Amino acid sequence: MKKIFQYILVAVSLFSVTSCDSFIEVEPEGVIDEQLAMENPDKMVTAAYSMLGDCWYTYPFNLWPYGDVASDDCLKGGSGTTDTGYHPMEIWSTLTSTPGEFDELWYRLYCAISRCNRALVSVAEYGEDKLGAETAKQRDAEVRFLRAHFYFKLLTMFRQIPWIDEEVYKNNAQEQTRNDEFTYEQLFQKVIDDFKVAYDVLPAEQQDGGRVNKIAAASYLAKCYLTLAWGDGYEATNGVSHINQDYMNKVVEYTDVVKSSKYGYLEDFGDIFLPEYKNSKESIFAVQCSDYKDDNTTFGRANWSNMLNGCWGIWSCGWDFHKPSQNLVSAFKTKDGLPDFDNFDKTIDYPINGVPTAQKWDPRLFHTVGMPTFPYKYEESYTLTKDNSRTPNTYGYYTSLKEVPQRSKGETYNSPWQAFDMNDYVFRYSDVMLMRAEALIETGQLAEARTIINDIRQRAKNSVVKHIQYAADQCEIALYPDTYFKDKETARKCLQWERRLELAMENGRYFDLRRWGIASKTLNAYFETEKNDVYDGQTYAQYLKDAHYTPGKNEFYPVPYNQLYYVPGLYSQNKGY
């Protein structure tokens, strides 16, 4: 692994003269003495927190290229298939370990873990004296949460990773730590152990709003156990036939805590994705972002992960990445208010503003996908046209809405880059409740699972008048009757569909497909239909004719090439690559 720490050497020039020896000592500038920093544990903890949003479009910590572009929800976008290194993630067949984006993401996540390890050492050595015993204990728990958060992302992406903790840091053994020392489940247990410390120690509410709390830790523990409950991530040993009931019960246990907390459903679905509601009761844990006008800095604490994802021609630097697929749009079709599970993608349909047809749609479509003829993020003065697509012959005309603010509120940008002050949700309430419903179904508690899903659908039904009244005559959504929850197979289909619609374009779709053991079936079927896309006579997505997902290989991304050869022989590659 690349060295986490870079040492600055100050050159000392030695001059010799016949009469005497003299030298010039140059004091380093802009360098914090390491020991001085370690003696300030609260600042070290703040430094660890600061890594949450320390990302960039080439190493987005929200993983949108890997969770959305790699799924059936999304096309990459941009100026063409060679724009950025993310094209292999959307066709899978050409995926190798060499893209620099893999290497940057791995390295930056370990930089974040390094900050956490140093903060843990600082708190252990100086915390009680400087902060008091109780505060020191809480700061330790917060940092363990943060470290587990970054490790969860590494495990989600790369599977075989080295476990570098504060003991490895203190022994300076980073470059002697292998990535096959622990199994996948053992690594997850270490992540769970860190989250469990946070869960046991932290309060349900923090006085400082940006700090992590017990409910966020419960949400992450539920996510960890849900991931493990389905198997080891590879399709041959994952899925319905491999479900671990004990782990599913853990999901129910930890989501009990979330359900009983102060968090809940925001009344209107559209409000969730407006900056003025970004820390609402829906937000259990989010990476905090800001505009420079709000925090009086040069650029603010912007969301640089999503900097490419603004709409072409709407924003000054909208580069038109992260474009919803036709398959996703079609998934919002309803028949008598319910999903059209079997026939949703048999025909290519899309709504046109002011032209209602017999085909009706789940209201969440109009909050999630920007489409020609419809207002962009609810504002008629910024109505989308076909000109708002950068390369329609490659990526079509749809644009993503959730991660951007309304255009009338102004923009934060530093040409040629666009940045938004939208928080990045890690957990919102409906996500956690859907995790609960998933576990309830697999443990035979179908009635409560139906209640959760119908509560979410009812919120969607109530989310028309405030923001998307212009689409009211195209919306129809109904609650599931109890007949859909008489058996696990049908209930499971309802749950999986609901996760897709509720959380569409929120960076997790591929990881859901992998967890359920249906990635190859779903994606290869998607490639067959999506390559025939057409919108108003314009064909696109034809590059998907070369796409193929290979189970037993593609479930996890490869260990980056540069990491494999930085210390030759230290790391082993994931199977199939």
Residue, then its C-alpha position, 0 to 999 in steps of 0.5 A: m500500500k502507498k505510504i500513508f505518511q509523507y515526511i518532509l525533509v528540510a535540507v541543511s546546507l553546509f558551507s565551508v570556508t578557510s577561517c570557520d565552519s558555518f551552516i544555515e538552519v531553515e525552519p519548515e513552514g506550514v508543518i505541524d509538529e506531530q507530537l504537538a498535534m498528538e497532544n491535542p486529542d479533540k483537534m485530532v478527532t476533528a481531523a478524522y471527522s474532516m475526512l468524511g467529505d474529503c473526496w473528489y470526483t475521481y475518488p467519490f466516497n459516496l461510490w456513485p460510479y460503483g453503486d449506480v453506474a455499475s447497476d441497471d439504474c444509471l448510465k455514466g454520462g459525460s462527453g462519451t465513453t472515454d470521459t473519465g475511467y468509469h466506462p468499464m464499471e458500466i459494461w463490466s466486461t472490460l473491467t481490470s485492476t488498472p483504472g487510476e480511480f480504483d487506486e485513488l479511492w483505495y489510497r484516500l480511504y486509507c488516508a482517512i483510516s490513518r487519521c482515525n488511527r492517529a486520533l485513537v492514539s491521541v485520545a488514548e494517551y492524552g484524552e483523559d487529561k485534556l478532555g476528561a474521562e467521559t468526553a475522552k470515552q465518547r471521542d474514542a467511540e466517535v472515531r471508532f465509528l468513523r474508522a468503521h465507516f471507511y472500512f465498510k466502504l473498502l470492504t464493500m468495494f474490494r473485499q480483500i483488504p488489509w486491516i490497519d488499526e492503531e496498533v499497526y500504526k504504532n508499530n509502523a507495520q503498514e507495509q508488512t500487513r497483508n490483505d489476506e490475513f483475515t477472511y471477509e467475515q472476520l473483517f466484517q466482525k472487526v468493523i462490527d466491533d468498532f460500530k458496537v463500541a460506538y453503539d454502546v457508548l454514544p448518546a442517541e442525540q449529540q449536542d453538536g449536530g455533526r457528531v455521530n450518535k447511537i442511532a447512526a451506529a445502530s443503523y450501520l450495525a443493521k447494515c453490516y448484519l444484513t450484508l452478511a446475512w445473505g452470504d459471502g458476496y459471491e453468487a455461488t455462496n450468496g442469496v436466499s439459500h444461504i440466509n443466516q437467520d441469526y444475522m437477520n434477527k440482529v437487523v431487526e434488533y438494531t432497527d428496533v432502536v432506530k424505529s424508537s428514536k426521534y427520526g422518522y419520515l419527512e412528510d414530502f419525498g421531494d423535501i428530502f433532497l432540498p438543502e433547506y431540509k438536509n438535516s431533517k428527521e429523515s437524516i440519520f447520518a449524512v456527510q455535512c456539506s456547505d456553501y461558501k456563502d454560509d461558512n465564509t470560506t473560499f469554496g465552502r465545504a462543497n460536495w465534490s463527489n458529485m461535481l460532475n453530476g449537474c445537468w448540461g446547460i442548466w448549471s454553468c459547469g454541469w457535465d451531465f454525468h450520472k444519468p438515469s437509465q430507461n430501465l429505471v424510468s420504466a420501473f416507476k410504471t404502475k398498473d392499478g397503482l402497483p408496480d408492473f413487475d413482469n412487463f415494466d420493460k417490455t415497451i419504452d415509455y416515458p411521460i411528457n408534460g401536459v400529455p397524460t396517457a393511460q400509462k401512470w407512474d409512481p410519483r417518485l419518478f418526478h422527484t428522481v429523474g429530470m426529463p425533457t418537457f418537465p421543470y428541472k427540480y420543480e422550477e418551470s423557469y428551468t424547464l428541461t429540453k432535449d438540448n440539456s443533454r450533452t451526448p444524447n446519442t450515447y447517454g440519452y436525455y434523462t438527468s439526475l435530480k436528487e443530488v442537486p439543489q434548485r437552480s434558482k437558489g444560485e450555484t457554487y462553482n469554481s470553473p471548470w468545476q461545479a460543486f453543490d452544498m448538498n449533504d451526502y446521505v449515508f443513512r436516511y430513515s426510509d433506507v433503514m426501515l426498508m432494511r428492517a422490512e427485508a429482515l422481517i420478510e426473511t424471518g417470517q414477519l410479513a405483516e410488519a414488513r407490509t406496514i413499513i413498505n406501505d407507509i413509504r408508499q403512502r408518503a410517496k402518494n402524499s408527495v404530489v401537490k407541494h412540488i410536482q402538481y404539474a405531473a398530478d394527472q400522470c401519477e398513480i400509486a396504491l398500497y399493497p393489499d395483504t395478498y402480496f404478503k402471504d408468502k416470502e417470495t412475493a413479499r421479497k419482490c415487493l421489498q426489492w422493488e421498493r428499495r429500487l424506487e425509494l433509493a434510486m440514484e442514491n448510490g447503492r443499487y448494485f450493492d443491493l443486487r449483489r447482496w440478494g445474489i441476483a446481480s448477474k441475472t438482473l444486469n445481463a438481462y438489463f444489457e440486452t434491453e437497454k442497448n436498444d434504447v430510443y427517445d423520440g427517435q434518438t437511439y442511445a446506450q448501444y455500447l451496452k452490446d459489449a457489456h457482460y457481468t460474470p458471476g464468480k468474478n465481478e461481484f467485487y472490484p479488483v484490488p488496484y494494480n498499483q497497490l498490488y505492486y507497491v510492495p510486491g507479494l504483500y497483497s493477493q488479488n480477488k478471484g477472477y482478475 
